[in-house]
Amino acid sequence: MPDQTPNIVVIQADQLAAAALGAYGNDIVRTPHIDALAESGVVFGRAYSNSPLCAPSRASMMTGELPSTIEAYDNAAEFASSIPTFAHHLRARGYRTTLAGRMHFIGPDQLHGFEERLTTDVYPADLEMVPDWSLDDDQRLPWYHDAGSVHTAGVAAATLQRDYDEEVLFRTLRHLNDVARGTGDDPFLLVSSFIHPHDPYEATVEHWARYDGAEIPLPAVPWIDPSEADPHSRRLMAMSELGDAAPSDETIRRARRAYYASVSYFDDHVGRIVAKLDELGLRENTVIVLTSDHGDMLGERGLWYKMTPFEGSARVPLIVNAPGLVDPGRVSQTVSLVDLLPTLVDVADGGLEEGAERAPVPTLREAAIDAPNPFGAGRSLVDLLLGGTWPGPGRAVIEYLAEGVRAPHLTYVRGNFKLVHCPGDPDLLFDLDLDLHELTDLSSDPAHAALAAELRAELLQGRDLDDLSNRVIASQRRRRLVREALDHGEPTPWDHVPMDRGSQTYVRGDFWTAINRGRLRAGG
């Protein structure tokens, strides 16, 4: 077992559903590199996003706190610089912290504890996408999803998202070369975050061809007429213009094929990163974490993209691979992305070492921020990584506070039961062990009445949803005012502009000094 503090590499996809990976039982998608990580690592079979939307999910993941606690309500809610992230925690422990790629930070702070950021973000850091809970369901804002990505899915010679991910991969591999060139013993944290397989569903010719002759399955749950759908699904179908009629089977299969091809494209990038770690002799002492910010419904129930509490949208892959540190295995307990911060800090503090004594990771609630519900903040996964279990069932809280609702939409997963609660909507209750496709609502079943009440009480303990709703609405109003003001006059973008290190990297001054500095012999 390595005796050095382990390096940590987090590889993150965007909108990658757990069910779209071979490691999670999909026998159509081609993901050999991720499958290999899973085979020699620990696979968390029931891991959830804490918000099925990009920016709040990522802010929540990085802080170990729910979006409502840190006021990261939606894709235009500023992520405050004063809130500690896992990058802050690891940097304070001597790690060199680097971000390559996407993290959808909103606001002028585009680092949040990372010492360096190698690329800009693919999406802007501004306040453009502020929801408005006063709008009717059919009142659309310009940046809403629509059905276009489904109906135009297919092959593209080049796309903006592909350009971005190629840059992220290039910067990631080059940074690993730089790490291997270094002479210091400091461990490193590298987060390499890609936009694929996020819609639009546009595949390369090569990856599309990998599915020639494949029987792309239709959704297990076909299109549900909005009049028969739950209220939240009905709102999303209206908002995204999905509710008029079901797409043709051919259209659905084409969109799903393009999505699978994009997953394979991401998988190739994962393979390149892992191969580089092997090539440079870094793999043995590196903990690799692979995950996504949320999933994609892919036509299940007639829904696409995310924003729902159903499994396709809310359940994410979570794979931890650390040869020599963690034995392969599968974890069935419910976990969520807020568990990542305490886990990484635990790993940095030697938690994977045999017989290690681990101290609790400081959290926001210890800093007296009002978050009294005990089922919100993250907890370390190290016990589970080492083959142990948590006492009692695992838990996950999922918050959705963005467009498509008019009140806080909360979901609570405890073990195999999932409760969905939103003021004004009837509750939903599912037994995921018996009903993976969430077709049988048990909330009105007398035999489950006590369980539903118990789960609701746990979810709402310490939470005032009227107050939360008022805070969200007030935040929306403030941000709309600020956005409208900033639209006048000369704008000042918040987007990250990577530092130009060309003068330090290529030949400047003495020729041979530069050449020798850049040389990295084979084998590290």
QUIRA-V825887 format. One record per run of one state. SS is the DSSP state (hx for helix, st for strand, lp for the rest). FROM is the first residue (numbers start at 1). TO is the last residue. If there is no record, write none. Layout:
ss=SS from=FROM to=TO
ss=SS from=FROM to=TO
This chain:
ss=lp from=1 to=6
ss=st from=7 to=14
ss=lp from=15 to=16
ss=st from=17 to=17
ss=hx from=18 to=20
ss=lp from=21 to=21
ss=hx from=22 to=24
ss=lp from=25 to=31
ss=hx from=32 to=39
ss=lp from=40 to=41
ss=st from=42 to=44
ss=lp from=45 to=46
ss=st from=47 to=48
ss=lp from=49 to=53
ss=hx from=54 to=63
ss=lp from=64 to=66
ss=hx from=67 to=70
ss=lp from=71 to=85
ss=hx from=86 to=92
ss=lp from=93 to=95
ss=st from=96 to=101
ss=lp from=102 to=115
ss=st from=116 to=117
ss=lp from=118 to=147
ss=hx from=148 to=151
ss=lp from=152 to=153
ss=st from=154 to=155
ss=lp from=156 to=159
ss=hx from=160 to=181
ss=lp from=182 to=187
ss=st from=188 to=197
ss=lp from=198 to=201
ss=st from=202 to=203
ss=lp from=204 to=204
ss=hx from=205 to=209
ss=lp from=210 to=225
ss=hx from=226 to=228
ss=lp from=229 to=230
ss=hx from=231 to=239
ss=lp from=240 to=248
ss=hx from=249 to=279
ss=lp from=280 to=282
ss=hx from=283 to=285
ss=st from=286 to=292
ss=lp from=293 to=299
ss=hx from=300 to=302
ss=lp from=303 to=310
ss=hx from=311 to=314
ss=st from=315 to=316
ss=lp from=317 to=317
ss=st from=318 to=321
ss=lp from=322 to=328
ss=st from=329 to=331
ss=lp from=332 to=334
ss=st from=335 to=336
ss=lp from=337 to=338
ss=hx from=339 to=348
ss=lp from=349 to=363
ss=hx from=364 to=367
ss=lp from=368 to=381
ss=hx from=382 to=385
ss=lp from=386 to=394
ss=st from=395 to=400
ss=lp from=401 to=408
ss=st from=409 to=414
ss=lp from=415 to=416
ss=st from=417 to=422
ss=lp from=423 to=427
ss=st from=428 to=431
ss=lp from=432 to=445
ss=hx from=446 to=460
ss=lp from=461 to=464
ss=hx from=465 to=486
ss=lp from=487 to=501
ss=hx from=502 to=505
ss=lp from=506 to=510
ss=hx from=511 to=518
ss=lp from=519 to=524
